[in-house]
Amino acid sequence: MRKRSEHEDHGSADRWLLTYSDMITLLMAFFIMMYSMSVLNLSKFREAAISIRSGFGGMIQGQGKSPLGTSGMFGPKPSALQGDTAGVSWKVVKPLVSYIEGSGKDKVEIGEDQRGIVITISSDKMLFQAGSSDIRPGAYQLLDKIAVVLGKIDNMVQIEGHTCDLSPRSGKYPTNWELSTARATNVLRYLVEKKKLPPWRFAAAGYGEVRPVAVNNSKENRRKNRRVEIVILRPETLYGKQAKESPRRISNPEDAVIQRSMD
């Protein structure tokens, strides 16, 4: 029998290095993956997941139908609050949630979506009379509870007015644009002027009937669409960021390059 040469013996003895190097490479890849997962921004991951799933027309658990559906609805319904969200501690918002649930106010809902924490208040027989933007006296207690929560946080707040597709009943507001904007503004003014909350944190917007949460084909659905939403924006939301730089002047692209660079 022919004996193996010393070269063959040496090569066989070093083969274990291949297996060892493969194992080290896999371990390094594993720990890199674990490290990347440990620094994951959960809020941005949640927003990306919702956006991707809704983009493919899928159902989002606790948030209704995809915003790309054919129902004509503006977007998914805010899901129930689950612990800390939008940079707001659950301990801060819990008293408001308990008040809404304990008082049996079926015309008020609180949840969260991509924007942040959303407090939805029905306009009908809760905030306003039909066709009016004057806050009903019975709504002040609820707004006072909301003001307590807003006073304990630093988030930016956007107040949005919404209507159904019916024209305003009174002649004071020619269209739903004016009515929805006036309602949002009056809620903002109460929180800022009466409750002394910092005005720079607030913004008001009126969307009229263009952002319904239900199809305007029944009395009940129209009631759902007539609402005011107080949105506690997430810290990373675009609307919650203050401009750090002054806007640059827009230059005419037909001007000479030297002239545009001087602008």
C-alpha positions in Angstrom: 0.0 0.0 0.0 1.3 3.4 -1.0 1.9 5.7 1.9 0.5 9.3 1.7 3.1 11.9 1.2 3.8 14.5 3.8 2.2 17.1 1.5 -1.0 15.2 1.4 -1.0 14.8 5.2 -0.4 18.5 5.7 -3.3 19.4 3.3 -5.7 17.1 5.1 -4.8 18.5 8.5 -5.6 22.1 7.4 -9.1 21.3 6.0 -10.7 22.1 9.4 -9.7 25.7 8.8 -12.3 26.0 6.1 -15.1 24.9 8.4 -13.9 27.1 11.1 -13.7 30.2 8.9 -17.2 29.5 7.6 -18.5 29.3 11.2 -16.8 32.6 12.1 -18.3 34.3 9.1 -21.8 33.1 10.0 -21.4 34.2 13.6 -20.2 37.7 12.5 -23.2 38.0 10.2 -25.5 36.9 13.0 -24.3 39.4 15.5 -24.4 42.2 12.9 -28.0 41.3 12.2 -28.8 41.3 16.0 -27.2 44.7 16.4 -29.1 46.2 13.5 -32.4 44.9 15.0 -31.5 46.4 18.4 -31.3 49.9 17.1 -34.5 49.6 15.0 -36.8 52.7 15.1 -40.1 51.0 16.0 -42.3 53.9 15.1 -40.8 54.3 11.6 -40.9 50.5 11.2 -44.6 50.5 12.1 -45.4 53.3 9.6 -43.4 51.5 6.9 -45.2 48.2 7.6 -48.7 49.9 7.5 -47.8 51.8 4.3 -46.5 48.6 2.5 -49.4 46.4 3.6 -52.0 49.0 2.7 -50.3 49.7 -0.6 -50.9 46.2 -1.7 -54.5 46.5 -0.8 -54.2 44.3 2.3 -56.2 44.5 5.6 -54.5 46.2 8.5 -55.4 44.7 11.8 -57.5 47.2 13.8 -57.4 49.8 11.1 -60.1 49.0 8.7 -59.6 48.9 4.9 -56.7 50.0 2.8 -56.7 53.7 1.9 -56.4 52.5 -1.8 -59.7 50.8 -1.7 -62.7 51.7 -4.0 -65.0 52.8 -1.2 -64.1 56.5 -1.5 -63.0 56.6 2.2 -60.1 58.8 3.0 -58.1 56.4 5.1 -58.0 53.7 7.8 -59.7 54.2 11.1 -57.3 54.9 14.0 -56.6 51.7 16.0 -57.0 51.5 19.7 -54.2 52.9 21.9 -51.8 50.3 23.2 -49.3 51.7 25.7 -46.9 54.5 25.0 -47.3 56.0 21.5 -46.3 59.2 19.6 -43.8 60.0 22.3 -46.6 60.3 24.8 -46.6 58.2 28.0 -49.7 56.0 28.6 -49.9 57.4 32.1 -50.6 60.8 30.6 -53.3 59.8 28.2 -54.9 57.1 30.4 -57.2 59.5 32.4 -58.6 60.8 29.2 -59.2 57.3 27.8 -60.9 56.3 31.1 -63.1 59.5 31.1 -64.3 58.8 27.5 -65.0 55.1 28.2 -66.5 55.7 31.7 -68.8 58.6 30.6 -70.4 56.5 27.8 -69.6 59.2 25.2 -70.2 57.2 22.1 -69.6 60.3 20.0 -65.9 60.5 21.1 -63.1 58.1 20.1 -59.4 58.0 20.8 -56.9 55.9 18.9 -53.7 56.1 16.9 -52.6 56.0 13.2 -49.6 57.1 11.2 -50.0 60.7 12.3 -50.1 60.0 16.0 -52.8 60.0 18.6 -56.2 61.0 17.1 -59.1 62.2 19.3 -62.2 62.1 17.1 -65.2 64.2 18.3 -68.6 64.0 16.5 -69.9 67.4 15.5 -73.5 66.4 15.7 -75.0 67.2 19.2 -71.6 67.1 20.7 -69.5 70.0 19.6 -71.8 72.1 17.4 -75.3 72.7 16.3 -76.2 71.9 12.7 -74.6 74.5 10.4 -72.9 76.3 13.3 -69.3 76.7 14.4 -70.1 77.8 17.9 -69.0 75.3 20.5 -71.9 73.8 22.6 -71.6 74.5 26.3 -71.9 70.7 27.0 -68.6 70.1 25.1 -66.4 72.3 27.3 -65.9 69.6 29.9 -64.5 67.2 27.3 -62.3 69.9 25.9 -61.0 70.7 29.4 -60.0 67.1 29.8 -58.2 67.1 26.5 -56.5 70.4 27.5 -55.1 68.7 30.6 -53.4 66.0 28.5 -52.1 68.5 25.9 -50.6 70.6 28.7 -48.5 67.7 29.9 -46.8 67.0 26.6 -44.7 69.0 24.1 -46.0 67.4 20.8 -47.3 69.6 18.0 -51.1 69.4 17.7 -53.2 69.7 14.5 -57.0 70.3 14.8 -58.9 69.2 11.7 -62.5 70.0 10.8 -64.5 67.6 8.6 -68.0 67.6 7.2 -70.3 65.4 5.1 -71.2 66.1 1.5 -74.3 68.1 2.3 -74.2 71.9 2.0 -74.2 73.9 5.2 -77.7 74.6 6.5 -77.2 78.1 7.6 -76.4 80.9 5.2 -73.4 82.0 7.2 -71.0 79.6 5.5 -71.3 79.3 1.7 -69.4 76.0 1.5 -68.2 73.2 3.8 -64.7 74.6 3.4 -65.5 77.6 5.5 -67.6 75.7 8.0 -65.0 73.0 8.7 -62.2 75.6 9.0 -64.3 77.7 11.4 -65.1 74.8 13.6 -61.4 73.7 13.8 -60.3 77.3 14.5 -62.9 77.7 17.3 -61.7 74.5 19.0 -58.1 75.8 18.6 -59.0 79.2 20.0 -60.6 77.7 23.1 -57.5 75.5 23.9 -55.1 78.4 23.3 -57.1 81.4 24.6 -59.1 79.9 27.4 -56.8 77.0 28.5 -53.6 79.0 27.9 -51.8 76.3 25.9 -48.8 77.4 23.8 -50.1 78.7 20.5 -47.0 77.8 18.5 -47.8 74.1 19.0 -51.2 74.3 17.3 -52.4 74.4 13.8 -56.0 74.3 12.4 -57.2 72.9 9.1 -60.6 72.5 7.4 -61.0 69.7 4.9 -64.7 70.1 4.1 -66.2 66.8 2.8 -63.1 65.6 0.9 -61.8 63.3 3.6 -64.7 61.1 4.7 -64.3 58.1 7.0 -67.5 56.5 5.6 -69.3 56.6 2.3 -71.8 59.4 2.2 -74.8 57.2 1.3 -76.7 57.2 4.6 -77.7 59.4 7.5 -75.5 57.4 9.9 -72.4 57.6 7.6 -72.8 61.3 7.1 -73.0 61.7 10.9 -69.6 59.9 11.2 -68.1 62.2 8.6 -69.1 65.4 10.5 -66.4 65.5 13.0 -63.4 67.3 14.5 -60.1 65.5 14.9 -57.5 66.6 17.5 -54.3 65.0 16.3 -51.3 64.8 18.7 -48.6 64.5 16.1 -45.7 62.1 16.4 -42.3 63.9 17.1 -40.9 62.6 13.8 -44.0 63.7 11.8 -43.2 66.3 9.1 -45.9 68.7 10.6 -44.2 68.4 14.0 -40.8 69.7 12.8 -40.0 73.3 12.9 -38.2 74.8 9.9 -34.5 75.3 10.7 -33.6 77.2 7.6 -35.2 80.1 5.7 -36.7 79.2 2.4 -34.4 79.7 -0.6 -35.4 82.0 -3.4 -36.7 80.1 -6.5 -34.6 81.1 -9.5 -35.7 81.2 -13.1 -34.1 78.2 -14.8 -33.8 80.4 -18.0 -31.4 82.8 -16.3 -27.7 82.5 -16.7 -26.0 80.0 -14.4 -23.9 82.8 -12.8 -27.0 84.8 -12.0 -28.8 81.8 -10.5 -25.9 81.0 -8.3 -25.9 84.6 -7.0 -29.5 84.2 -6.0 
